[in-house]
Amino acid sequence: MNITGLIVEYNPFHNGHIYHLQKSLEKTNADASIAVMSGNFIQRGEPALFDKFSRAKAAVESGVDLVVELPSIYASQSAELFAKGSVALLNSLGCVNSICFGSEEGNINALYLIASILCLEPQEFKEKLSSYLSEGMLFPTARNKALFDYINSPDFSFGDNFNNIDLSEERLNDILSSSNNILGIEYIKQLILLKSEIKPFTIGRIHSEYNSEEISGNINSATAVRKKLHEIISPVEASNSSDVDSLVDAIKNSTDIINSIPETTLNMIASNIEKGFLPMYPEYFFETLISTIIRDKKNLESYFDISEGIENKIFKAALVAKDYEDLLNLIKSKRYTMTRIKRCLNNILLGITKDDMELAKGINTIPYVRILAFNSKGREIIREIKKSSEIKIINKFSEVEHFMDDKNFKFLIENDIKCTDIYNTIYYKKNRPLLKGSMDYFIKPIYIR
């Protein structure tokens, strides 16, 4: 079986994801697809719109064969760490032939060339980088100039597939400033570091930009879809209305929504709202977050990605912020991007420390794969995994207790459980009687027949 791997968030699954799936199968000539998906918190440092099982179910109903969970410790981090966990998991399965990701660049050879240099760091490149940094350049600028100089040096040779690539300084800067290119380069770097046999492919993104908030046509960003849902739902929440039917009707009658997502996702959203599970947004954790910040004043610096005194700004902001947006704006500075601040706050919320991430960075073989949803072809992939790897396949979650003597297994799975429990403090707000404890133990993988 020729299996291609997809690294995704499906937050939510939209028409662009259908295009990505179809083109990935076509480009890799694959028989089946497996998606590694972020769980209940995503890379932007925010909660996922809906729980991981609902999102996985919609994806399988839309054509993905198997959806598995990216361990939570990696899911809401930088591109490098997100890629490390995702690629390490796919590689640990032992049966994945390729990965295919979307990129603004669309040329795998250009991305592979850049990734190889950044990963292998040839001496000439390192010397040029060091020289530019000594001149006082910011690291991204120095790196880009060193790359350009190295690739265009007279003695440069990287093989026939790469020597004819036209990488002007402007094009190089464009590649290294685009979100999906950056992720793709990190995927390739991890494949190189792991000496993986998985082959990378890319397809050019079409229509909407990754972070665009505008809806136009039938392929739009997940950011735009989330924003539109928020616009529909916020007035209802503000009025404390319990008129679920009107809310569902408003979503189903929104041209922007129905043109952007497949019917499977629309049905998932409607079904969850009817059951009292509303879409999740980061501001819903505001009170929990500021309480944690104030409580942990003396320990804020221990959380991952918090450095250079930003912990002081975070604490002062938490004392006076009116809401989540105000908190972000009070912390914001030239040194920290808004996404970086969100990740810092998310690490505080989830209790992810510098020590935790040092341990996560050292894990190259993921010890388990958590099944979220699958179809009949997905069952065949699971059989392939059993034949090709010694990885522990988690179908029945109670079985995890048998493997807690494995340090890496225990560390990663306990983070998954903790993240689910924190997410559910808000997600189950209208359904507290349905909570049986840590819900990871009670929700089974979804089989779509």
Buried (B, 14 or more C-beta within 10 A) or exposed (E): EEBBBBBBBBBBBBBBBBBBBEBBBEBBEBBBBBBBBBBBBBBBBBBBBBBBBBBBBBBBBBBBBBBBBBBBBBBBBBBBBBBBBBBBBBBBBBBBBBBBBBBBBBBBBBBBBBBBBBBEEEEBBEEBBEBBBEEEBEEEEBBBBBBBBBBEEEEBEBEEEBEEBEBEBEBBBEBBEBBBBBBBBBBBBBBBBBEBEBBBBBBEBEBBBBEBBEBEEBBBBBBBBBBBBBEBBEEBBEEEEEEBEEBBEBBEEBEBBBBBBBEBBBBBBBBBBEEBBBBBBBBBBBEEBBEBBEEBEEEBBBBBBBEEEBBEBBBEBBEEBEEBEBBBEBBBEEEBEEBBBBBBBBBBBBBBBBEBBEBBBEBBEBBBBBBBBBBEBBBBBBEBBEEEBEBBBBEEBEEBEEBEEBEBBBBBBBBBBBBBBBBBEBBBEEEEEEBEEBBBBEBEBBBBE
